[in-house]
Amino acid sequence: MTTSSDTGTRTPGITVSSPETTDLRAGYDKDGVVQVPNLLSATEVATIRAAFMDRVAVDHSLAINDGVPEDDVLARFPRFVHPHRRPDLEVGKLALDYLLDPRIFGIVTTLIGPPLGAQSMFYFKPPGARGQALHQDNTFLRAHPETCIAAWIAIDDVDADNGGLAIVPGSHRTELVCPEPADLGESFTNAQVPVPDGLSTVQTVMKAGDVLFFHGSVVHGSRSNTSQDRFRRSLIFHYIPESSVEIAAFYHPLVHPDRRDVFIAEATGGGPCGDLLDGMDA
Ligand SMILES: O=C(O)CCC(=O)C(=O)O
């Protein structure tokens, strides 16, 4: 639950707690999503923000091709995928260091047991940018037999106006759901899953440096950034339990906490929901 001092400045209706309490595990089991305020300092966030902004101005080699038109603002600010695989670059070193940072890694361990790193991403989401329609991450990672977990780090203050994440607490108890076509006016991805019966979306409210942890079946996504001048940048990590036996090929090599590459069996097939998934990543 949100503490009284956080009212209005943090996400309502989910556990918002420091890592020292037992609330996080209980909240994660109940809702599939918890928020840790101020896990990264303002200085750390400023360093991450500046490094990625410097890199995107000169180099898109870390960007994934989302097929956006040339005049789309996302063509200038594409999302970066797997920057941790380029530790020779400042952004890559930062991504790898924070992927394995004991503060984040420790909370993930509390929530799912010993993990392996599977993915890093950076979203710039400038004013006017479309969001990413509702989806469930494990549709893409296909971790088996347990699911993945995301650590979503706010690099700017986040709310509905700048396209903050919307989440569906409790949806981790539902099966992966087949997506339907998304509204391409709001989303740069083409598929969206419906909100499961009896559940509803909650708009996240975060301060830069907060981290949201959520289960691989939690339905989540974001709408357009409708603010005039506020970016909504985020550094996002995915982890899977060390005991996982399968993962989609895109996530190889996995990262052990001692920085070793780890390979497990590749999940086969197109996922449960077919063609809409082609070319999409979580
Ligand atoms: O940050 C967003 O808008 C979407 C990110 C997301 O859905 C994800 O990390 O799976």
The ligand as a Tripos MOL2 file, in Angstrom:
@<TRIPOS>MOLECULE
LIG
   10     9     1     0     0
SMALL
NO_CHARGES

@<TRIPOS>ATOM
      1 O1          7.7680    2.0010  -21.0830 O.co2     1 LIG1
      2 C1          6.8340    1.7320  -21.8230 C.2       1 LIG1
      3 O2          6.0880    2.5730  -22.2790 O.co2     1 LIG1
      4 C2          6.5780    0.3130  -22.1680 C.3       1 LIG1
      5 C3          7.6450   -0.5660  -21.6480 C.3       1 LIG1
      6 C4          7.1870   -1.9450  -21.5690 C.2       1 LIG1
      7 O3          6.0620   -2.2270  -21.7980 O.2       1 LIG1
      8 C5          8.0640   -3.0230  -21.1850 C.2       1 LIG1
      9 O4          9.1330   -2.7780  -20.6480 O.co2     1 LIG1
     10 O5          7.6860   -4.2030  -21.4060 O.co2     1 LIG1
@<TRIPOS>BOND
     1     1     2 2
     2     2     3 1
     3     2     4 1
     4     4     5 1
     5     5     6 1
     6     6     7 2
     7     6     8 1
     8     8     9 2
     9     8    10 1
@<TRIPOS>SUBSTRUCTURE
     1 LIG1         1 GROUP 0 **** ****
